[in-house]
Amino acid sequence: MLKHRLLSVLLALSMMLGISAQAAAAELQEAKIAVEVQAMEDEIYAEVYRQLEAQNGLHMIDTYMEILAPKIQATVEAKYTPAYSPFSINANWIKYAPNGGYVTYTKVGYVEVGELYMDYPTTQKYLIQNDKNILFCEILSDALGQTITEFWSGLIAQGFMQLVIAMHTVPRAKISACGGYAYIITTYEPTIPATYEVVLAWEDYPNIIIDRNQVHDDDPIFTPPKK
């Protein structure tokens, strides 16, 4: 009888220790995810700030952070699990889009959002065209500086061209690091009205992730690329 009791105690103890070990491992993973999410947010939000500042659109930073936060969370979670967590799947609209595509929706607050996701060939074409635009702006900026004699006119013209160059500078290193994929988030603010555009690395390729809680009515509308 004593032997059976001892075995029961040992079994209960081993089960408790096992549960504690699993709980500790889960907490450690959650901590790792939280740290990575914070680091990724800091990096991406800094890039968004830079691009919005060039467009005189810093008042939209909170809107872009709200759009990007669930994408960042899901991207980090996917690194630790074979698939997205049940919470992520339930909270987010997720579309598998290896060829890219265009997603539109009205965000809560009535900001109209368009997200253009580009596959590798499309991204490369975009980057080449982007480089041509920057080169053209640089040449024009130099030409203006040489041909406009009035000091203030030349200063204003060159300042404007430098602003255009800053607007078209994209995070090439991050795009390259994630395999050469990028996406563009365009927002239209009807109260101003004004349109803003941010280009980022598509780090969650080939998945498109949008927080359902931010969509005003139905799910986002997905349009596949034309073949």
Protein Blocks (a to p, Z undefined) as FASTA:
>chain_A
ZZmmmmmmmmmmmmmmmmmmmmmmmmmmmmmmmmmmmmmmmmmmmmmmmmmmmnopmmmm
mmmmmmmmmmmmmmmmmmmpmbdcfklmmmpccdddfkgpadddddehiiacddddddfk
lmmmmmmmmmmmmmmmmmmmmmmmmmmmblklmmmmmmmmmmmmmmmpccfklmmmnnop
acddddddfklpccdddddddfkbcbdcddfklpmklccddddddZZ
